[in-house]
């Protein structure tokens, strides 16, 4: 009952309340990023697969500039990540605009993180089960290592969540997420400022 009905009500009410309460912070961060991103805007939009693989457009705060080299190629992430962007990312403020995705029904507060569209054909049958539920702003993998764990571990946590979803598990993940945000654990992988690319083998 929770999975098919009450979870969506829970998401809608909490995301609505959060957007109202956090609106001053959202406005300040938007202006701050607009100034620091050298004209490339404060928001980042990207297509991601949601429940059952349905594609939607996720919105996040933009923590990198659009600076390019002489050949027109984007500079490496670490060179485009601004000091303001580092702060916004380390405090997980970049995830807040996704509350709009939750309100719309594209996402849930809790669930497997929505990954890149190009990863879809790389998943094993078991890994693809992460798309049996709506993707989340935070999830079981995020409170168990976030970007500091391997892709294999991440997918195992995602599928475990799909099989064990409950109200009390979601409450636990919310509280653990708050703790992780304050401790600032697992923001980056050991080889990247974000998460290393998934190639189907790692």
ROGUZA-92272 format. One record per residue (C-alpha): y, z, x; residue in three letters. Coordinates in steps of 0.05 Angstrom, whole numbers, padded with zeros to 5 digits, always signed. Layout:
REM ROGUZA-92272
YZXAla
...
END
This chain:
REM ROGUZA-92272
+00000+00000+00000Unk
+00048+00018+00056Unk
+00034-00046+00095Unk
+00044-00093+00036Unk
+00099-00058-00003Unk
+00132+00006+00021Unk
+00142-00017+00093Unk
+00190-00071+00069Unk
+00229-00021+00027Unk
+00231+00026+00086Unk
+00257-00030+00131Unk
+00311-00052+00081Unk
+00339+00017+00068Unk
+00339+00040+00141Unk
+00368-00025+00168Unk
+00423-00024+00115Unk
+00441+00048+00132Unk
+00439+00034+00207Unk
+00485-00026+00201Unk
+00536+00015+00163Unk
+00533+00075+00210Unk
+00532+00033+00273Unk
+00586-00017+00252Unk
+00640+00013+00297Unk
+00593+00008+00358Unk
+00575-00063+00339Unk
+00648-00084+00336Unk
+00665-00051+00403Unk
+00604-00082+00438Unk
+00620-00151+00408Unk
+00691-00149+00435Unk
+00668-00122+00503Unk
+00616-00176+00513Unk
+00663-00231+00489Unk
+00710-00212+00545Unk
+00658-00203+00599Unk
+00615-00265+00584Unk
+00669-00313+00609Unk
+00677-00350+00544Unk
+00603-00358+00527Unk
+00606-00312+00466Unk
+00578-00244+00448Unk
+00515-00266+00410Unk
+00451-00299+00430Unk
+00410-00339+00379Unk
+00340-00364+00392Unk
+00281-00389+00351Unk
+00222-00341+00351Unk
+00156-00340+00313Unk
+00151-00288+00258Unk
+00096-00268+00210Unk
+00041-00321+00206Unk
+00078-00359+00261Unk
+00136-00378+00216Unk
+00196-00395+00259Unk
+00262-00358+00248Unk
+00326-00349+00288Unk
+00332-00282+00322Unk
+00402-00254+00339Unk
+00416-00208+00397Unk
+00477-00188+00437Unk
+00486-00236+00495Unk
+00481-00201+00562Unk
+00486-00262+00608Unk
+00538-00315+00620Unk
+00524-00390+00616Unk
+00542-00403+00689Unk
+00508-00463+00720Unk
+00499-00493+00790Unk
+00530-00559+00814Unk
+00471-00597+00782Unk
+00483-00566+00713Unk
+00424-00519+00716Unk
+00432-00447+00692Unk
+00436-00398+00749Unk
+00379-00347+00757Unk
+00380-00289+00707Unk
+00401-00238+00759Unk
+00463-00278+00776Unk
+00484-00288+00703Unk
+00472-00216+00681Unk
+00540-00183+00681Unk
+00554-00109+00694Unk
+00570-00101+00620Unk
+00507-00138+00603Unk
+00466-00092+00647Unk
+00494-00031+00610Unk
+00483-00062+00542Unk
+00411-00081+00561Unk
+00394-00014+00593Unk
+00417+00024+00532Unk
+00381-00026+00485Unk
+00446-00040+00449Unk
+00429-00114+00456Unk
+00375-00105+00403Unk
+00422-00078+00348Unk
+00441-00145+00317Unk
+00368-00155+00299Unk
+00380-00105+00243Unk
+00408-00167+00207Unk
+00340-00201+00217Unk
+00306-00139+00188Unk
+00354-00140+00128Unk
+00337-00213+00116Unk
+00262-00201+00119Unk
+00250-00241+00183Unk
+00232-00178+00221Unk
+00212-00106+00212Unk
+00240-00045+00247Unk
+00170-00033+00276Unk
+00122-00087+00298Unk
+00102-00132+00356Unk
+00163-00160+00391Unk
+00179-00233+00372Unk
+00165-00275+00434Unk
+00182-00346+00453Unk
+00159-00405+00411Unk
+00129-00440+00471Unk
+00079-00383+00479Unk
+00045-00398+00413Unk
-00008-00447+00440Unk
-00023-00401+00498Unk
-00050-00342+00458Unk
-00123-00328+00451Unk
-00149-00319+00380Unk
-00145-00244+00388Unk
-00075-00245+00417Unk
-00051-00289+00360Unk
-00067-00233+00312Unk
+00000-00202+00331Unk
+00029-00251+00280Unk
-00008-00221+00222Unk
+00052-00175+00211Unk
+00127-00182+00216Unk
+00153-00176+00287Unk
+00194-00114+00302Unk
+00256-00090+00338Unk
+00211-00039+00372Unk
+00136-00029+00372Unk
+00075+00005+00401Unk
+00078-00036+00465Unk
+00152-00019+00474Unk
+00140+00056+00472Unk
+00081+00048+00519Unk
+00115+00012+00576Unk
+00160-00042+00547Unk
+00173-00095+00601Unk
+00140-00055+00656Unk
+00069-00067+00631Unk
+00027-00130+00638Unk
+00022-00183+00584Unk
-00052-00165+00574Unk
-00034-00093+00560Unk
+00024-00113+00516Unk
-00020-00157+00472Unk
-00074-00103+00467Unk
-00021-00054+00442Unk
+00005-00106+00393Unk
-00063-00119+00362Unk
-00079-00045+00361Unk
-00015-00035+00320Unk
-00035-00090+00271Unk
-00102-00054+00259Unk
-00072+00016+00254Unk
-00005+00006+00219Unk
+00016+00066+00177Unk
+00078+00103+00156Unk
+00066+00160+00204Unk
+00053+00113+00262Unk
+00119+00078+00248Unk
+00155+00145+00246Unk
+00123+00164+00312Unk
+00144+00098+00344Unk
+00216+00107+00319Unk
+00221+00176+00351Unk
+00189+00152+00416Unk
+00237+00093+00417Unk
+00297+00139+00414Unk
+00267+00178+00472Unk
+00255+00115+00512Unk
+00326+00091+00501Unk
+00355+00156+00528Unk
+00308+00157+00588Unk
+00318+00081+00598Unk
+00246+00068+00618Unk
+00212+00000+00624Unk
+00275-00043+00617Unk
+00252-00093+00670Unk
+00187-00116+00698Unk
+00174-00107+00772Unk
+00189-00180+00786Unk
+00245-00197+00738Unk
+00308-00168+00707Unk
+00275-00179+00639Unk
+00202-00196+00630Unk
+00162-00245+00672Unk
+00143-00311+00639Unk
+00076-00313+00601Unk
+00033-00371+00624Unk
-00032-00355+00587Unk
-00065-00324+00647Unk
-00025-00261+00662Unk
END
